[in-house]
């Protein structure tokens, strides 16, 4: 298995996932929340978000440092990509940074 290095490569890998139709039938918020502990965990554990993969480094270069946030961006962006919606990546990053400042 090759670890994706870009968000677009994540889409290619996720397109091969089973259960995609059910996931896309959910609302965006529900899909991301429900799959955070299953698909999201798999992404964090297998795509090097806990270690030092190129994918993790890409997120860090964009100011996202927490693997949970990284997998959330991947899931949310993929959902929007599949639905033909604007991914709004900059807004996603901004939202994470704002929420991170509340700690």
C-alpha positions in Angstrom: 0.0 0.0 0.0 1.3 3.4 -1.0 0.7 6.2 1.5 -0.9 9.2 -0.3 1.3 12.3 -0.4 -1.4 14.8 -1.5 -5.1 15.4 -0.9 -5.8 14.3 -4.5 -4.0 11.0 -3.9 -6.2 10.5 -0.8 -9.2 10.8 -3.1 -7.9 8.1 -5.4 -7.3 5.7 -2.5 -10.7 6.5 -0.8 -12.5 6.0 -4.1 -11.6 2.3 -3.8 -13.3 2.0 -0.3 -16.3 -0.2 0.3 -19.5 1.3 1.7 -18.9 4.6 -0.1 -22.5 4.9 -1.2 -23.8 4.7 2.4 -21.2 7.3 3.5 -22.2 9.7 0.7 -25.9 9.3 1.6 -25.2 10.9 5.0 -25.0 14.6 5.5 -21.5 16.0 5.5 -21.4 16.6 9.2 -22.8 13.2 10.1 -20.5 11.5 7.6 -17.4 13.1 9.1 -18.4 12.6 12.7 -19.6 9.0 12.2 -16.6 7.9 10.2 -14.0 9.7 12.4 -13.6 6.7 14.6 -13.5 4.1 11.9 -12.3 5.3 8.5 -10.7 8.3 10.1 -8.7 6.1 12.5 -7.7 3.9 9.6 -6.4 6.9 7.8 -4.5 8.2 10.8 -2.9 4.8 11.5 -2.1 3.7 7.9 -1.3 6.9 6.1 1.5 8.0 8.5 -0.4 10.8 10.3 1.1 9.7 13.6 4.6 9.4 12.2 6.4 11.5 9.6 4.8 10.8 6.2 4.9 13.3 3.3 1.1 13.7 3.8 1.6 14.7 7.4 4.3 17.1 6.4 1.9 18.7 3.8 -0.6 19.3 6.5 2.0 20.7 8.9 3.2 23.1 6.1 -0.4 24.3 6.1 -0.5 24.8 9.9 -2.5 21.7 10.7 -0.5 19.7 13.3 -3.0 17.2 14.9 -3.6 13.9 13.1 -7.3 14.0 14.1 -7.7 17.3 12.3 -5.8 16.0 9.3 -8.1 13.0 8.9 -11.1 15.3 9.4 -9.9 17.5 6.5 -9.3 14.4 4.3 -12.8 13.0 5.1 -14.6 16.4 4.7 -12.7 17.3 1.5 -13.4 13.8 0.0 -17.1 14.1 0.8 -17.3 17.5 -0.9 -15.2 16.3 -3.8 -17.6 13.3 -4.4 -20.7 15.6 -4.1 -19.2 18.1 -6.5 -19.1 20.8 -3.8 -16.4 23.4 -3.2 -13.8 21.9 -0.9 -13.0 25.2 0.7 -9.7 24.0 2.0 -8.5 27.4 3.2 -11.8 27.8 5.3 -11.3 24.3 6.7 -7.7 25.2 7.8 -8.9 28.5 9.2 -11.7 26.8 11.2 -9.3 24.3 12.7 -6.8 27.1 13.7 -9.6 29.2 15.3 -10.9 26.2 17.3 -7.3 25.3 18.3 -6.9 28.8 19.8 -9.7 28.0 22.3 -7.6 25.5 24.2 
